[in-house]
Amino acid sequence: MVPLVIVAVLSGTTAVCRRRWLAALRDLGDRQVITEGFGPVLAAMIRSRSRSVPDLPRAGTLDQRHTGREAELQPAVRKRACR
């Protein structure tokens, strides 16, 4: 009975944890791209190739310029990958 419950819990939470992990990796990568100064370039690539609505705010965020200390103080990940 216990193994069945474990399998059920893992089956239900795996997709959620995976989505959060991928979002955390994307946010960390975007932050590094902005820090290196390539944010506007990646934003232009996303706008020219992507047709999905969620990518538009991401492109807007990437258009921000690296402003030194302020950019370092902003959190890279807003949510934890898994709780």
N, C-alpha and C positions, 0 to 999 in steps of 0.2 A: 504494500500500500504506500509506503514512504517513497520508494523509487518512482512510483506513478505520479505522486504529487510533485516531486522534484522535476520530473520531465515536463509536467504540465506547466509549472511555474517558469521554467527555462524557455519553453516554447512560447509562452505569452510575453515574456520580457525581452527576448532576444532582438526582435525587430525594433523595439523602442530604444534599447541600448545602442544598437547599431546605427540608427538614425542620429542619435545624439552624438555618438562618437564621430561620425562623418561630418556633422555640422561643426563640431569642435575642431577637427582637423582643417576644415575649410576656413574657419575663422582665424585660426593660427596662421595658416598660409597667407590669407589675405592681409593680415597684419604685417607679416614679414615683407610682402610685396610692397605695401605702402611705405614701410620703413626704408626699403631699398630704393624707393623713388619710381617704381614701375607701375604704380597704381593706375594712373591714367591710361597707360598702354593696355593693361589687362582689362580695364573697364571698356575701352573701345572694342577690344576683341569680343568681350561678352555681349556688348550691344549689337555688334554686327553679325554674330553667329547664333545667338540665343533668341528663341521665340517665347520663352516662358516668362510669365509675369514675376515670379519670385526673384529672378535674376536682375531685374531692373533696380531694386533697392541695393543689391550687392554691388552693382556697377556704380551707383551713386556713392556708396561708401568708399569704393576703391579710388574714386576721383579726388578724394581728400589728399592734400599734400601732407607730407611728414613735417610736423612742427616741433620736433625735438622733444623736450621734456614732457609736454602735454600728451604726446602720443604714447610715451612710455608709461604714463600713469593710468591710461585707460585699460580696463581689463580686457584680456585677449578672448576669454571665454565667459559668456554670461551665465551659462548653466553647467552643472556638472555632467559628465558623460553618463554615469549611472549612479543611482542612489542606493 
